Amino acid sequence: MKRLALYVFFVVCCGLALSQTKTDRTCLREKVITFPEVTTSSWVKLHPNESMDLSAATVCLRFYTDQVSTSSCLFSLATPSHPQDFSLTADSKQYQMYIHSTPIVFKGLSLKINQWNSVCATWDATSGLAQMFANEAASIRKMVGPKVSFKGAPVITLGQYQTKYDGGFQQSYIFTGFISDVHVHKEVLTARQIKTYIEAKIKYKLGDYINWHNLKYTIAGSAQVEEKQQVTYAKEEPI
């Protein structure tokens, strides 16, 4: 009986340890974060080195998914004023950007299923103009949100749509798949710089606000860091 009680205690302790969050700082080059299930208990938070005061921003990332029918959240930046201060969602029909919680839709940009997608989103507080880049195409520029800078201490998550600044995710926007190469810049990158990132050139510009190659992050639940799979399959020759 004593041995059984010790075994139960060990299992409970292990379960608690696995459910706890983990904060780390590391270079995630050639790494991905895997979101393997639809659950609000799995998330990744990114921690910048400084408080936010940005009059312009560019968010770039790569994602890999098989979600087609539902819109999933790739990137979510919340502040006390706006739960969606700068956020990105995607489905097979459109990409959607939120600036100061105001949504804007970009249609006609590609989303490849079970392939890597490279996207960048830009916004400038001076002009109020936003633009999306996805794989080989760029959107038109669109006006969105009040023309004010991003300020304060942000809460930045991957794969989850934040419903409030101090916690809470929306079930219908959960992302499943891989996310990688997340970079946030304190400026609107040029079209040439974005093209270099989209094409995965070795010397693309790294983020000066969030840098995937020097990243402090907190990970929880079933989300996990894994090696990026570089797999190609040879086509069979016709007989």
Order of alpha helices (4+ residues) and beta strands (2+ residues): alpha-beta-beta-beta-beta-beta-beta-beta-beta-beta-beta-beta-beta-beta-beta-beta-beta-alpha-beta-beta-beta
